[in-house]
Amino acid sequence: DTEVTQTPKHLVMGMTNKKSLKCEQHMGHRAMYWYKQKAKKPPELMFVYSYEKLSINESVPSRFSPECPNSSLLNLHLHALQPEDSALYLCASSQGGHPILNTEAFFGQGTRLTVV
Amino acid sequence: KNQVEQSPQSLIILEGKNCTLQCNYTVSPFSNLRWYKQDTGRGPVSLTIMTFSENTKSNGRYTATLDADTKQSSLHITASQLSDSASYICVVSAPKADSWGKLQFGAGTQVVVTP
């Protein structure tokens, strides 16, 4: 199983809503990531979790709140988002704790988020 | 300035033809270079990953080359198929002692294969 599963695939939310994105992998990977990707742009790193602890927060606004309940799950809680937050949100995972190792990074299929 | 530059920005090729995509990077030190294929609205899928000591790596009809001296890589697609239409992203991994060594993404080359 080399899959990273993200749910939902599509999400439309109002600016006052609270929603969560979910990511799951069963490859035993200990590093998990959230990326944000705008149309025709490369993915931008948001958060990195290593061994279920937050290792990197790329100065992401507090309206995005990550959570790693266990080694297989990664959530992204959303609250009071803005229309400019509309994007494809990608989850990824890699073996061990460091992407600098010559190990593969597996991406999920993403959640297409639209904020209205 | 982006440390990973890809060219061309977009490419249209006829089904069955070959094409080559370029990636130049300035990331240093360098750990590995990856090529991903990303369909519109989907997550990137890995095609190849090469360390600085590898010159070429193949995955089916995809062949990546790497020249670590000139900091250039290419991705060659042989006998293109309609399903090859996608964005191809070059990603360079740089080690850092005090952090995670972020993956540096290129902007991608959009390939369209026409019948």
Boltz contact constraints between the chains, C-beta under 6 A:
constraints:
  - contact:
      token1: [A, 42]
      token2: [B, 105]
      max_distance: 6.0
  - contact:
      token1: [A, 42]
      token2: [B, 107]
      max_distance: 6.0
  - contact:
      token1: [A, 43]
      token2: [B, 105]
      max_distance: 6.0
  - contact:
      token1: [A, 48]
      token2: [B, 100]
      max_distance: 6.0
  - contact:
      token1: [A, 56]
      token2: [B, 100]
      max_distance: 6.0
  - contact:
      token1: [A, 90]
      token2: [B, 43]
      max_distance: 6.0
  - contact:
      token1: [A, 99]
      token2: [B, 93]
      max_distance: 6.0
  - contact:
      token1: [A, 99]
      token2: [B, 103]
      max_distance: 6.0
  - contact:
      token1: [A, 100]
      token2: [B, 31]
      max_distance: 6.0
  - contact:
      token1: [A, 100]
      token2: [B, 93]
      max_distance: 6.0
  - contact:
      token1: [A, 100]
      token2: [B, 95]
      max_distance: 6.0
  - contact:
      token1: [A, 100]
      token2: [B, 101]
      max_distance: 6.0
  - contact:
      token1: [A, 102]
      token2: [B, 32]
      max_distance: 6.0
  - contact:
      token1: [A, 102]
      token2: [B, 51]
      max_distance: 6.0
  - contact:
      token1: [A, 104]
      token2: [B, 46]
      max_distance: 6.0
  - contact:
      token1: [A, 107]
      token2: [B, 43]
      max_distance: 6.0
  - contact:
      token1: [A, 107]
      token2: [B, 44]
      max_distance: 6.0
  - contact:
      token1: [A, 108]
      token2: [B, 43]
      max_distance: 6.0
  - contact:
      token1: [A, 109]
      token2: [B, 42]
      max_distance: 6.0
  - contact:
      token1: [A, 109]
      token2: [B, 43]
      max_distance: 6.0
  - contact:
      token1: [A, 110]
      token2: [B, 43]
      max_distance: 6.0
